[in-house]
């Protein structure tokens, strides 16, 4: 875990133990694929939205992901099975 992500977790979510910190990062942010600054911003935003409640944060993240997928499907940008041609990446 990058130091920036760890510092942001401790700053915005000071009461989380290591296991809950990992759950938050994996379930409610772009970690491990996002940049440290972006993840820190997500941690701050999610702390504000959820009141630092891990369960609420995970539920909010799920709702936001579901909404993003629905929007992508509605506008045609969501990949379909026709997009997956064998042998192509």
PABASE-934566 format. One record per residue: residue number from 1; residue in three letters; x, y, z of N, C-alpha, C, O, CB in turn. Coordinates in Angstrom, 2 decimals. Glycine has a CB too. Layout:
<sites>
{NUM, ALA, {X, Y, Z}, {X, Y, Z}, {X, Y, Z}, {X, Y, Z}, {X, Y, Z}}
...
</sites>
This chain:
<sites>
{1, UNK, {0.86, -1.18, 0.00}, {0.00, 0.00, 0.00}, {0.90, 1.23, 0.00}, {1.90, 1.28, 0.72}, {-0.98, 0.00, 1.24}}
{2, UNK, {0.55, 2.21, -0.80}, {1.37, 3.41, -0.85}, {1.20, 4.21, 0.45}, {0.17, 4.14, 1.11}, {1.01, 4.28, -2.08}}
{3, UNK, {2.22, 4.94, 0.79}, {2.20, 5.71, 2.03}, {1.09, 6.77, 2.02}, {0.48, 7.03, 3.05}, {3.55, 6.38, 2.26}}
{4, UNK, {0.85, 7.36, 0.87}, {-0.21, 8.37, 0.76}, {-1.58, 7.76, 1.07}, {-2.40, 8.37, 1.76}, {-0.22, 9.00, -0.66}}
{5, UNK, {-1.82, 6.56, 0.57}, {-3.09, 5.87, 0.85}, {-3.22, 5.55, 2.33}, {-4.27, 5.76, 2.94}, {-3.21, 4.58, 0.01}}
{6, UNK, {-2.15, 5.04, 2.91}, {-2.16, 4.71, 4.34}, {-2.37, 5.95, 5.19}, {-3.16, 5.93, 6.14}, {-0.85, 4.02, 4.73}}
{7, UNK, {-1.67, 7.03, 4.86}, {-1.83, 8.29, 5.61}, {-3.26, 8.82, 5.50}, {-3.82, 9.31, 6.49}, {-0.83, 9.34, 5.11}}
{8, UNK, {-3.85, 8.74, 4.30}, {-5.22, 9.22, 4.11}, {-6.20, 8.36, 4.90}, {-7.14, 8.88, 5.50}, {-5.59, 9.21, 2.61}}
{9, UNK, {-5.98, 7.06, 4.91}, {-6.84, 6.17, 5.71}, {-6.79, 6.58, 7.18}, {-7.83, 6.71, 7.83}, {-6.42, 4.69, 5.55}}
{10, UNK, {-5.61, 6.77, 7.67}, {-5.46, 7.11, 9.09}, {-6.03, 8.49, 9.39}, {-6.54, 8.72, 10.49}, {-4.00, 7.05, 9.49}}
{11, UNK, {-5.94, 9.42, 8.44}, {-6.45, 10.77, 8.65}, {-7.97, 10.80, 8.63}, {-8.59, 11.35, 9.54}, {-5.90, 11.70, 7.59}}
{12, UNK, {-8.57, 10.20, 7.60}, {-10.02, 10.31, 7.42}, {-10.80, 9.19, 8.09}, {-12.00, 9.33, 8.33}, {-10.33, 10.33, 5.95}}
{13, UNK, {-10.14, 8.08, 8.40}, {-10.77, 6.91, 9.01}, {-9.90, 6.45, 10.19}, {-9.40, 5.32, 10.17}, {-10.96, 5.74, 7.96}}
{14, UNK, {-9.72, 7.27, 11.20}, {-8.75, 6.98, 12.26}, {-9.09, 5.77, 13.13}, {-8.20, 5.22, 13.77}, {-8.63, 8.16, 13.14}}
{15, UNK, {-10.33, 5.34, 13.15}, {-10.72, 4.24, 14.04}, {-10.66, 2.86, 13.39}, {-10.98, 1.86, 14.03}, {-12.11, 4.48, 14.55}}
{16, UNK, {-10.25, 2.79, 12.13}, {-10.22, 1.49, 11.45}, {-8.97, 0.69, 11.83}, {-7.88, 1.24, 11.97}, {-10.27, 1.68, 9.94}}
{17, UNK, {-9.17, -0.62, 11.99}, {-8.01, -1.50, 12.17}, {-7.48, -1.88, 10.79}, {-8.07, -1.50, 9.77}, {-8.39, -2.78, 13.02}}
{18, UNK, {-6.39, -2.62, 10.74}, {-5.77, -2.95, 9.46}, {-6.70, -3.73, 8.53}, {-6.74, -3.46, 7.33}, {-4.51, -3.76, 9.69}}
{19, UNK, {-7.45, -4.68, 9.08}, {-8.36, -5.47, 8.25}, {-9.47, -4.60, 7.66}, {-9.78, -4.71, 6.48}, {-8.96, -6.62, 9.08}}
{20, UNK, {-10.06, -3.74, 8.48}, {-11.11, -2.86, 7.98}, {-10.56, -1.83, 6.99}, {-11.25, -1.44, 6.05}, {-11.80, -2.14, 9.14}}
{21, UNK, {-9.34, -1.40, 7.22}, {-8.70, -0.45, 6.30}, {-8.56, -1.10, 4.92}, {-8.84, -0.47, 3.90}, {-7.30, -0.01, 6.83}}
{22, UNK, {-8.13, -2.34, 4.89}, {-8.00, -3.06, 3.62}, {-9.37, -3.23, 2.95}, {-9.50, -3.07, 1.74}, {-7.35, -4.43, 3.84}}
{23, UNK, {-10.37, -3.56, 3.75}, {-11.73, -3.72, 3.22}, {-12.22, -2.42, 2.60}, {-12.80, -2.43, 1.52}, {-12.70, -4.18, 4.32}}
{24, UNK, {-11.99, -1.32, 3.28}, {-12.40, -0.01, 2.77}, {-11.68, 0.31, 1.46}, {-12.31, 0.70, 0.49}, {-12.11, 1.09, 3.80}}
{25, UNK, {-10.39, 0.13, 1.45}, {-9.62, 0.46, 0.25}, {-10.06, -0.38, -0.95}, {-10.25, 0.15, -2.05}, {-8.14, 0.25, 0.50}}
{26, UNK, {-10.23, -1.68, -0.74}, {-10.59, -2.56, -1.84}, {-12.05, -2.42, -2.25}, {-12.39, -2.60, -3.43}, {-10.30, -3.99, -1.47}}
{27, UNK, {-12.93, -2.10, -1.30}, {-14.35, -2.09, -1.59}, {-14.95, -0.75, -1.94}, {-16.04, -0.68, -2.49}, {-15.05, -2.62, -0.46}}
{28, UNK, {-14.24, 0.34, -1.62}, {-14.85, 1.66, -1.81}, {-13.95, 2.67, -2.51}, {-14.28, 3.85, -2.59}, {-15.25, 2.22, -0.48}}
{29, UNK, {-12.81, 2.21, -3.02}, {-11.92, 3.11, -3.75}, {-11.37, 2.39, -4.99}, {-11.68, 1.22, -5.22}, {-10.76, 3.61, -2.85}}
{30, UNK, {-10.57, 3.08, -5.76}, {-9.94, 2.51, -6.94}, {-8.68, 1.70, -6.60}, {-8.01, 1.20, -7.50}, {-9.59, 3.61, -7.92}}
{31, UNK, {-8.35, 1.58, -5.33}, {-7.19, 0.81, -4.91}, {-7.34, -0.64, -5.37}, {-8.43, -1.20, -5.23}, {-7.01, 0.88, -3.36}}
{32, UNK, {-6.33, -1.26, -5.90}, {-4.94, -0.87, -6.03}, {-4.58, -0.25, -7.38}, {-3.40, -0.09, -7.70}, {-4.08, -2.05, -5.80}}
{33, UNK, {-5.58, 0.10, -8.17}, {-5.31, 0.58, -9.53}, {-5.22, 2.09, -9.66}, {-4.61, 2.58, -10.61}, {-6.36, 0.08, -10.44}}
{34, UNK, {-5.80, 2.83, -8.74}, {-5.80, 4.28, -8.83}, {-4.52, 4.90, -8.30}, {-3.71, 4.23, -7.65}, {-6.98, 4.84, -8.08}}
{35, UNK, {-4.35, 6.18, -8.58}, {-3.19, 6.90, -8.06}, {-3.44, 7.28, -6.59}, {-4.58, 7.38, -6.16}, {-2.90, 8.18, -8.92}}
{36, UNK, {-2.37, 7.49, -5.86}, {-2.48, 7.80, -4.44}, {-3.33, 9.02, -4.16}, {-4.12, 9.02, -3.22}, {-1.13, 8.01, -3.87}}
{37, UNK, {-3.17, 10.07, -4.96}, {-3.94, 11.29, -4.75}, {-5.43, 11.05, -4.98}, {-6.27, 11.56, -4.24}, {-3.44, 12.40, -5.67}}
{38, UNK, {-5.75, 10.27, -6.00}, {-7.14, 9.97, -6.29}, {-7.78, 9.13, -5.20}, {-8.93, 9.35, -4.82}, {-7.26, 9.27, -7.62}}
{39, UNK, {-7.04, 8.17, -4.70}, {-7.55, 7.31, -3.63}, {-7.73, 8.11, -2.36}, {-8.72, 7.94, -1.65}, {-6.61, 6.11, -3.38}}
{40, UNK, {-6.79, 9.00, -2.06}, {-6.92, 9.86, -0.88}, {-8.18, 10.71, -0.97}, {-8.89, 10.88, 0.01}, {-5.67, 10.76, -0.72}}
{41, UNK, {-8.46, 11.23, -2.16}, {-9.67, 12.03, -2.35}, {-10.92, 11.17, -2.18}, {-11.91, 11.62, -1.61}, {-9.67, 12.70, -3.76}}
{42, UNK, {-10.88, 9.94, -2.68}, {-12.01, 9.03, -2.51}, {-12.24, 8.71, -1.03}, {-13.38, 8.65, -0.58}, {-11.78, 7.73, -3.32}}
{43, UNK, {-11.16, 8.50, -0.29}, {-11.28, 8.21, 1.14}, {-11.92, 9.37, 1.89}, {-12.78, 9.17, 2.75}, {-9.91, 7.89, 1.75}}
{44, UNK, {-11.50, 10.58, 1.56}, {-12.07, 11.76, 2.20}, {-13.55, 11.89, 1.85}, {-14.39, 12.10, 2.72}, {-11.30, 13.04, 1.77}}
{45, UNK, {-13.86, 11.75, 0.57}, {-15.24, 11.87, 0.11}, {-16.14, 10.82, 0.78}, {-17.24, 11.12, 1.23}, {-15.31, 11.73, -1.42}}
{46, UNK, {-15.65, 9.59, 0.83}, {-16.44, 8.51, 1.40}, {-16.61, 8.70, 2.91}, {-17.65, 8.34, 3.46}, {-15.80, 7.16, 1.10}}
{47, UNK, {-15.61, 9.24, 3.58}, {-15.74, 9.52, 5.02}, {-16.84, 10.55, 5.26}, {-17.64, 10.42, 6.19}, {-14.39, 10.03, 5.60}}
{48, UNK, {-16.89, 11.57, 4.41}, {-17.91, 12.61, 4.54}, {-19.31, 12.06, 4.24}, {-20.27, 12.36, 4.95}, {-17.60, 13.78, 3.59}}
{49, UNK, {-19.41, 11.25, 3.18}, {-20.72, 10.72, 2.79}, {-21.28, 9.72, 3.80}, {-22.48, 9.68, 4.05}, {-20.61, 10.05, 1.42}}
{50, UNK, {-20.39, 8.92, 4.40}, {-20.83, 7.82, 5.25}, {-20.75, 8.11, 6.74}, {-21.22, 7.32, 7.56}, {-20.02, 6.61, 4.95}}
{51, UNK, {-20.15, 9.25, 7.10}, {-19.94, 9.52, 8.52}, {-18.92, 8.57, 9.14}, {-18.98, 8.27, 10.33}, {-21.25, 9.43, 9.27}}
{52, UNK, {-17.99, 8.10, 8.32}, {-16.95, 7.15, 8.74}, {-17.53, 5.82, 9.21}, {-16.97, 5.17, 10.09}, {-16.11, 7.75, 9.84}}
{53, UNK, {-18.65, 5.43, 8.62}, {-19.25, 4.13, 8.89}, {-18.86, 3.19, 7.75}, {-19.26, 3.41, 6.61}, {-20.82, 4.23, 9.04}}
{54, UNK, {-18.08, 2.16, 8.05}, {-17.56, 1.28, 7.01}, {-18.69, 0.60, 6.22}, {-18.64, 0.56, 5.00}, {-16.66, 0.22, 7.63}}
{55, UNK, {-19.68, 0.10, 6.90}, {-20.80, -0.54, 6.21}, {-21.51, 0.40, 5.26}, {-21.84, 0.03, 4.14}, {-21.79, -1.08, 7.21}}
{56, UNK, {-21.75, 1.63, 5.72}, {-22.39, 2.63, 4.86}, {-21.49, 2.97, 3.67}, {-21.97, 3.12, 2.55}, {-22.72, 3.90, 5.66}}
{57, UNK, {-20.20, 3.09, 3.92}, {-19.25, 3.42, 2.84}, {-19.28, 2.35, 1.76}, {-19.30, 2.68, 0.57}, {-17.82, 3.57, 3.40}}
{58, UNK, {-19.28, 1.09, 2.15}, {-19.32, 0.01, 1.18}, {-20.64, 0.00, 0.41}, {-20.66, -0.25, -0.80}, {-19.10, -1.33, 1.87}}
{59, UNK, {-21.74, 0.27, 1.11}, {-23.05, 0.33, 0.45}, {-23.10, 1.48, -0.54}, {-23.62, 1.33, -1.65}, {-24.17, 0.48, 1.49}}
{60, UNK, {-22.58, 2.63, -0.16}, {-22.54, 3.80, -1.05}, {-21.71, 3.49, -2.28}, {-22.11, 3.80, -3.41}, {-21.98, 5.05, -0.31}}
{61, UNK, {-20.55, 2.87, -2.08}, {-19.68, 2.52, -3.21}, {-20.39, 1.57, -4.16}, {-20.28, 1.72, -5.38}, {-18.37, 1.89, -2.71}}
{62, UNK, {-21.11, 0.59, -3.61}, {-21.87, -0.34, -4.46}, {-22.94, 0.40, -5.26}, {-23.11, 0.15, -6.45}, {-22.53, -1.44, -3.61}}
{63, UNK, {-23.65, 1.31, -4.61}, {-24.70, 2.08, -5.29}, {-24.10, 2.93, -6.41}, {-24.66, 3.02, -7.50}, {-25.45, 2.96, -4.29}}
{64, UNK, {-22.96, 3.56, -6.13}, {-22.33, 4.40, -7.14}, {-21.84, 3.57, -8.32}, {-21.94, 3.99, -9.47}, {-21.15, 5.18, -6.53}}
{65, UNK, {-21.30, 2.37, -8.04}, {-20.84, 1.50, -9.12}, {-22.02, 1.01, -9.95}, {-21.95, 0.99, -11.18}, {-20.05, 0.30, -8.56}}
{66, UNK, {-23.10, 0.62, -9.28}, {-24.30, 0.17, -10.01}, {-24.83, 1.28, -10.91}, {-25.23, 1.03, -12.05}, {-25.39, -0.28, -9.03}}
{67, UNK, {-24.84, 2.51, -10.41}, {-25.32, 3.64, -11.21}, {-24.40, 3.89, -12.41}, {-24.88, 4.19, -13.50}, {-25.41, 4.91, -10.35}}
{68, UNK, {-23.09, 3.77, -12.22}, {-22.15, 3.98, -13.32}, {-22.30, 2.91, -14.39}, {-22.24, 3.20, -15.58}, {-20.71, 4.00, -12.79}}
{69, UNK, {-22.51, 1.66, -13.97}, {-22.71, 0.58, -14.93}, {-24.02, 0.79, -15.69}, {-24.06, 0.64, -16.91}, {-22.73, -0.80, -14.21}}
{70, UNK, {-25.07, 1.14, -14.99}, {-26.36, 1.38, -15.64}, {-26.24, 2.51, -16.66}, {-26.80, 2.42, -17.75}, {-27.44, 1.72, -14.61}}
{71, UNK, {-25.52, 3.56, -16.31}, {-25.33, 4.68, -17.25}, {-24.54, 4.25, -18.47}, {-24.87, 4.62, -19.60}, {-24.61, 5.85, -16.55}}
{72, UNK, {-23.49, 3.44, -18.25}, {-22.67, 2.96, -19.37}, {-23.48, 2.05, -20.29}, {-23.34, 2.10, -21.51}, {-21.43, 2.22, -18.86}}
{73, UNK, {-24.33, 1.23, -19.69}, {-25.20, 0.36, -20.52}, {-26.20, 1.19, -21.30}, {-26.48, 0.90, -22.46}, {-25.93, -0.67, -19.63}}
{74, UNK, {-26.75, 2.21, -20.66}, {-27.76, 3.05, -21.32}, {-27.18, 3.85, -22.48}, {-27.84, 4.04, -23.50}, {-28.39, 4.00, -20.32}}
{75, UNK, {-25.94, 4.31, -22.33}, {-25.36, 5.12, -23.41}, {-24.57, 4.30, -24.43}, {-23.99, 4.85, -25.36}, {-24.46, 6.18, -22.82}}
{76, UNK, {-24.55, 2.97, -24.23}, {-23.90, 2.10, -25.21}, {-22.41, 1.92, -25.02}, {-21.78, 1.27, -25.85}, {-24.15, 2.61, -26.55}}
{77, UNK, {-21.84, 2.47, -23.98}, {-20.40, 2.34, -23.79}, {-20.00, 1.10, -23.00}, {-18.81, 0.82, -22.85}, {-19.87, 3.56, -23.10}}
{78, UNK, {-20.98, 0.35, -22.49}, {-20.70, -0.89, -21.75}, {-20.40, -1.99, -22.77}, {-21.17, -2.17, -23.71}, {-21.91, -1.29, -20.82}}
{79, UNK, {-19.27, -2.73, -22.59}, {-18.95, -3.78, -23.56}, {-19.98, -4.91, -23.56}, {-20.56, -5.24, -22.52}, {-17.55, -4.34, -23.27}}
{80, UNK, {-20.18, -5.48, -24.72}, {-21.11, -6.60, -24.85}, {-20.33, -7.83, -25.29}, {-19.13, -7.74, -25.55}, {-22.25, -6.27, -25.86}}
{81, UNK, {-21.01, -8.97, -25.38}, {-20.34, -10.19, -25.81}, {-19.81, -10.05, -27.25}, {-18.84, -10.70, -27.62}, {-21.30, -11.39, -25.70}}
{82, UNK, {-20.45, -9.22, -28.05}, {-19.97, -9.00, -29.41}, {-18.64, -8.26, -29.43}, {-17.90, -8.30, -30.42}, {-21.01, -8.22, -30.21}}
{83, UNK, {-18.33, -7.58, -28.33}, {-17.06, -6.85, -28.25}, {-15.89, -7.80, -27.97}, {-14.74, -7.44, -28.19}, {-17.13, -5.79, -27.15}}
{84, UNK, {-16.18, -9.01, -27.50}, {-15.14, -9.97, -27.12}, {-14.88, -10.94, -28.27}, {-15.50, -12.00, -28.34}, {-15.54, -10.74, -25.84}}
{85, UNK, {-13.98, -10.57, -29.14}, {-13.63, -11.41, -30.28}, {-12.45, -12.28, -29.89}, {-11.42, -11.76, -29.46}, {-13.31, -10.55, -31.55}}
{86, UNK, {-12.58, -13.61, -30.02}, {-11.46, -14.49, -29.65}, {-10.17, -14.08, -30.35}, {-10.15, -13.78, -31.54}, {-11.79, -15.94, -30.00}}
{87, UNK, {-9.11, -14.09, -29.57}, {-7.80, -13.75, -30.12}, {-7.46, -12.28, -30.08}, {-6.33, -11.90, -30.38}, {-7.71, -14.21, -31.52}}
{88, UNK, {-8.41, -11.44, -29.72}, {-8.16, -10.01, -29.65}, {-8.18, -9.55, -28.20}, {-8.91, -10.10, -27.37}, {-9.20, -9.22, -30.47}}
{89, UNK, {-7.39, -8.56, -27.90}, {-7.39, -7.98, -26.56}, {-8.14, -6.68, -26.56}, {-8.25, -6.03, -25.51}, {-5.97, -7.76, -26.06}}
</sites>
